[in-house]
């Protein structure tokens, strides 16, 4: 059996972001509700994969005496980013279309992945046990 330390946590966040990017772009291209359900499922799988990597990485790297505080800051950041993204997406959908909002989300996520992904992977490789 494989132990949890062999799970590729450094790459799981990137994989999750790629799946979410594909989902958003796919949602911008489809007009079928049935296809949209399955394409949206990619985003949900991406979030789950990314969360596994994120939590595992934090558990490995954060000292136990500050783990709760770091987790709280992480939840605060996500709690602020989610509604901010919803407001931005709603504004884009209202002005242009829902498809434009989905495409914008996919393009922004792809940009962050291309720009931040390599540095994140390098830094995690440098500190991984």
Backbone bond lengths (Angstrom), bond angles and torsions (degrees), N, CA, C in turn:
res aa  C-N    CA-C-N  psi(-1)  N-CA   C-N-CA  omega(-1)  CA-C   N-CA-C  phi
1 X - - - 1.454 - - 1.524 109.04 -
2 X 1.316 115.41 149.82 1.471 120.39 -178.83 1.511 108.96 -91.15
3 X 1.307 115.38 141.27 1.459 116.98 178.31 1.527 109.91 -91.12
4 X 1.321 117.06 162.56 1.463 121.89 -175.14 1.517 112.84 -61.13
5 X 1.318 118.33 -26.24 1.456 120.51 -178.81 1.526 112.07 -69.08
6 X 1.327 117.66 -15.86 1.455 119.23 179.79 1.528 111.50 -89.22
7 X 1.339 117.60 -8.36 1.466 120.35 177.94 1.527 108.73 -67.50
8 X 1.333 118.29 131.88 1.472 121.27 -174.80 1.533 112.32 -75.22
9 X 1.309 116.27 73.06 1.465 120.34 -175.18 1.512 112.99 -65.96
10 X 1.318 117.80 -30.47 1.469 119.37 -178.26 1.516 111.44 -64.70
11 X 1.285 117.40 -32.24 1.465 120.66 -177.82 1.529 113.00 -94.15
12 X 1.307 118.43 -14.65 1.461 119.57 -175.37 1.524 112.39 -66.73
13 X 1.325 118.22 -33.41 1.462 119.61 177.24 1.522 110.60 -66.15
14 X 1.327 116.80 -41.30 1.462 119.79 176.90 1.523 111.14 -65.62
15 X 1.317 117.15 -42.32 1.460 120.55 177.98 1.528 109.90 -60.08
16 X 1.317 116.72 -44.27 1.462 120.44 177.78 1.517 111.99 -60.05
17 X 1.325 117.05 -41.75 1.463 121.09 179.10 1.531 111.02 -66.27
18 X 1.334 117.08 -37.93 1.467 120.39 177.94 1.527 109.95 -63.94
19 X 1.330 117.05 -45.01 1.466 120.42 179.34 1.531 110.89 -62.21
20 X 1.329 117.24 -42.57 1.465 120.29 178.71 1.531 110.71 -65.21
21 X 1.330 117.00 -40.52 1.468 120.81 178.02 1.527 110.13 -60.21
22 X 1.331 116.62 -47.63 1.461 120.38 178.25 1.524 111.37 -60.01
23 X 1.320 115.83 -38.04 1.457 120.27 179.21 1.527 111.45 -63.80
24 X 1.327 116.48 -49.23 1.468 119.04 -178.84 1.521 111.59 -62.24
25 X 1.318 117.17 -44.44 1.467 119.88 179.06 1.531 109.70 -64.52
26 X 1.339 116.53 -42.56 1.459 120.06 177.32 1.521 112.32 -60.36
27 X 1.327 116.59 -41.58 1.466 119.88 177.86 1.520 111.62 -64.22
28 X 1.331 117.14 -31.49 1.467 119.50 179.13 1.528 111.84 -72.41
29 X 1.322 116.99 -21.18 1.467 120.94 -175.20 1.524 113.93 -97.09
30 X 1.316 118.45 -21.19 1.468 119.73 -174.57 1.526 111.81 -95.96
31 X 1.296 114.66 149.95 1.466 121.57 172.98 1.534 110.27 -116.15
32 X 1.326 115.89 1.39 1.457 121.83 -178.33 1.524 110.57 -94.70
33 X 1.322 115.93 125.95 1.454 120.68 177.40 1.521 112.51 -63.06
34 X 1.316 116.42 -37.87 1.469 121.11 -179.70 1.526 109.88 -64.70
35 X 1.313 117.43 -47.29 1.464 120.80 179.03 1.527 110.01 -65.06
36 X 1.329 116.63 -39.54 1.469 120.75 -179.36 1.521 111.60 -59.61
37 X 1.324 117.45 -37.80 1.463 120.80 178.86 1.529 110.40 -60.13
38 X 1.323 116.64 -45.32 1.461 119.82 -178.72 1.530 111.47 -72.38
39 X 1.323 116.81 -38.03 1.463 119.92 178.75 1.529 109.80 -66.20
40 X 1.331 116.69 -39.97 1.468 120.22 177.60 1.526 110.28 -63.48
41 X 1.323 116.30 -30.91 1.461 120.12 176.59 1.526 112.18 -58.85
42 X 1.335 117.73 -32.20 1.469 120.48 175.48 1.517 111.13 -59.20
43 X 1.322 115.52 -40.14 1.466 119.71 -179.90 1.522 109.73 -65.43
44 X 1.297 117.44 -41.78 1.463 121.12 -179.95 1.531 110.86 -65.66
45 X 1.313 116.71 -41.72 1.467 120.17 176.09 1.521 109.73 -63.74
46 X 1.335 116.66 -41.95 1.462 120.84 178.09 1.512 112.68 -59.40
47 X 1.331 116.69 -43.11 1.468 120.37 178.41 1.526 110.26 -63.97
48 X 1.315 117.24 -42.49 1.472 120.17 -179.65 1.530 110.93 -63.69
49 X 1.324 117.42 -45.35 1.468 121.43 -180.00 1.524 109.83 -63.61
50 X 1.321 115.76 -44.21 1.468 120.44 179.79 1.526 111.43 -62.84
51 X 1.316 116.94 -40.68 1.463 120.50 179.83 1.525 111.53 -63.50
52 X 1.316 116.95 -39.19 1.472 119.64 177.89 1.526 109.61 -59.93
53 X 1.322 116.02 -47.79 1.465 120.04 179.32 1.509 112.92 -63.57
54 X 1.318 116.40 -42.33 1.466 121.16 -178.16 1.528 111.67 -64.77
55 X 1.318 116.14 -48.63 1.465 119.93 -178.68 1.523 110.82 -66.05
56 X 1.328 116.98 -44.52 1.462 120.31 -179.93 1.524 111.02 -61.73
57 X 1.321 116.74 -43.04 1.462 120.61 179.27 1.520 110.81 -63.34
58 X 1.331 117.23 -44.42 1.476 119.64 177.83 1.522 110.72 -62.24
59 X 1.318 117.69 -41.30 1.460 120.21 -179.87 1.524 111.70 -63.21
60 X 1.315 117.18 -33.30 1.468 121.17 -179.34 1.530 112.41 -78.12
61 X 1.329 117.45 -34.08 1.456 120.31 -168.59 1.523 115.45 -102.68
62 X 1.317 118.05 -26.15 1.460 120.75 -173.39 1.532 109.51 -88.16
63 X 1.330 117.29 128.47 1.471 119.49 176.09 1.532 110.98 -59.12
64 X 1.304 116.27 141.00 1.469 121.91 -176.20 1.530 113.23 -56.19
65 X 1.333 117.61 -34.04 1.467 118.85 -176.02 1.533 112.92 -71.51
66 X 1.340 119.26 -14.46 1.471 121.02 177.06 1.529 111.89 -121.08
67 X 1.314 117.28 7.30 1.460 121.08 -175.84 1.527 111.99 -58.82
68 X 1.309 117.84 -43.17 1.465 121.32 179.74 1.515 111.90 -62.62
69 X 1.316 116.64 -42.36 1.471 120.52 179.51 1.517 111.55 -65.75
70 X 1.320 116.67 -42.49 1.472 120.21 178.97 1.533 109.80 -64.36
71 X 1.315 116.58 -41.83 1.467 120.19 176.57 1.514 111.92 -61.09
72 X 1.336 116.42 -39.77 1.460 120.77 177.76 1.525 112.30 -64.36
73 X 1.318 116.28 -40.91 1.466 120.24 177.99 1.529 109.78 -65.96
74 X 1.324 116.43 -39.94 1.468 120.27 177.68 1.530 109.97 -60.86
75 X 1.332 117.14 -47.50 1.467 120.20 179.40 1.530 111.37 -62.61
76 X 1.338 117.12 -37.75 1.461 120.78 177.41 1.531 110.27 -62.83
77 X 1.332 117.03 -45.62 1.467 120.40 -179.71 1.527 110.98 -61.27
78 X 1.321 116.91 -44.93 1.467 120.43 178.61 1.532 109.69 -66.39
79 X 1.324 116.68 -40.56 1.461 120.96 -179.75 1.517 113.35 -64.73
80 X 1.318 117.93 -27.05 1.471 121.64 176.47 1.524 110.11 -86.27
81 X 1.328 117.04 -41.43 1.461 120.76 -176.87 1.528 112.27 -66.04
82 X 1.321 117.85 -39.38 1.468 120.59 -176.61 1.533 112.42 -61.56
83 X 1.335 119.10 -52.59 1.468 117.10 178.67 1.529 112.93 -68.64
84 X 1.327 117.72 -31.06 1.472 119.56 176.94 1.529 109.58 -63.54
85 X 1.327 116.83 -42.83 1.462 120.92 176.60 1.518 111.82 -64.68
86 X 1.329 116.41 -37.67 1.467 120.10 178.14 1.524 111.20 -64.74
87 X 1.330 116.74 -40.91 1.474 120.19 178.28 1.527 110.26 -65.07
88 X 1.331 116.46 -46.29 1.463 120.32 178.88 1.525 110.88 -62.07
89 X 1.337 116.48 -46.34 1.463 120.40 178.59 1.518 112.07 -62.03
90 X 1.333 116.96 -40.41 1.463 120.50 177.58 1.522 111.79 -64.12
91 X 1.323 116.55 -39.75 1.465 120.13 178.34 1.525 110.58 -64.51
92 X 1.330 116.55 -44.91 1.471 119.83 179.30 1.525 110.37 -63.96
93 X 1.333 116.75 -42.14 1.468 120.42 178.59 1.524 111.24 -63.80
94 X 1.326 117.77 -39.03 1.469 121.25 179.66 1.522 111.86 -67.63
95 X 1.311 116.36 -40.79 1.464 120.61 -177.19 1.523 111.21 -78.87
96 X 1.333 117.23 -42.88 1.466 121.14 -174.91 1.526 110.59 -110.17
97 X 1.335 116.39 -80.98 1.467 121.33 179.72 1.519 108.62 -170.85
98 X 1.323 115.31 165.71 1.462 119.95 175.89 1.528 109.39 -63.71
99 X 1.329 116.28 -38.41 1.461 119.51 178.96 1.530 111.23 -61.72
100 X 1.325 117.16 -38.29 1.469 120.66 178.06 1.525 110.50 -65.25
101 X 1.328 116.79 -38.35 1.469 120.34 178.52 1.526 110.49 -64.55
102 X 1.332 117.35 -42.65 1.465 121.06 179.18 1.528 110.68 -65.67
103 X 1.335 116.68 -42.56 1.462 120.02 179.22 1.530 110.42 -64.27
104 X 1.326 117.18 -40.55 1.467 120.95 177.43 1.521 110.53 -60.62
105 X 1.331 117.21 -44.12 1.468 120.85 178.40 1.523 110.47 -60.62
106 X 1.330 116.90 -44.03 1.463 120.37 179.85 1.520 112.73 -64.62
107 X 1.329 116.21 -41.77 1.462 120.17 -179.79 1.531 110.44 -67.56
108 X 1.335 117.12 -43.72 1.473 119.98 178.23 1.524 111.21 -61.99
109 X 1.316 117.06 -45.10 1.464 120.37 -179.80 1.524 110.92 -64.49
110 X 1.327 117.02 -41.28 1.470 120.07 177.22 1.531 110.46 -62.53
111 X 1.325 116.73 -41.18 1.463 120.57 178.47 1.520 112.02 -62.19
112 X 1.339 116.11 -45.85 1.464 119.45 177.18 1.521 111.06 -61.98
113 X 1.317 116.92 -40.67 1.464 121.24 -179.45 1.526 110.98 -63.19
114 X 1.326 116.84 -45.35 1.465 120.89 -179.63 1.527 110.56 -68.01
115 X 1.328 116.74 -40.74 1.459 120.72 -175.52 1.533 112.73 -77.36
116 X 1.335 116.59 -44.89 1.465 120.67 -174.04 1.530 114.04 -97.79
117 X 1.323 117.76 -24.92 1.460 121.49 -175.18 1.515 115.02 -55.24
118 X 1.339 118.65 -52.21 1.474 118.93 -178.42 1.531 112.98 -60.87
119 X 1.325 117.98 -41.96 1.469 120.28 179.66 1.525 110.50 -66.08
120 X 1.328 116.57 -39.99 1.465 120.12 178.74 1.527 110.25 -62.15
121 X 1.330 116.52 -47.44 1.472 119.43 179.71 1.515 111.81 -61.57
122 X 1.332 117.46 -40.74 1.466 120.79 179.24 1.516 110.67 -64.31
123 X 1.340 117.01 -45.89 1.467 119.68 -179.19 1.516 111.47 -65.27
124 X 1.317 118.15 -38.36 1.464 119.89 177.74 1.514 111.04 -68.21
125 X 1.334 117.78 -35.97 1.466 120.08 177.57 1.526 110.96 -65.54
126 X 1.342 115.99 -34.63 1.469 120.57 -179.42 1.526 112.96 -69.11
127 X 1.345 117.94 -28.07 1.463 120.05 -175.44 1.520 113.77 -110.05
128 X 1.315 117.98 -5.32 1.461 119.48 -177.65 1.517 111.59 -65.76
129 X 1.348 116.30 141.82 1.462 120.49 179.91 1.512 112.21 -69.66
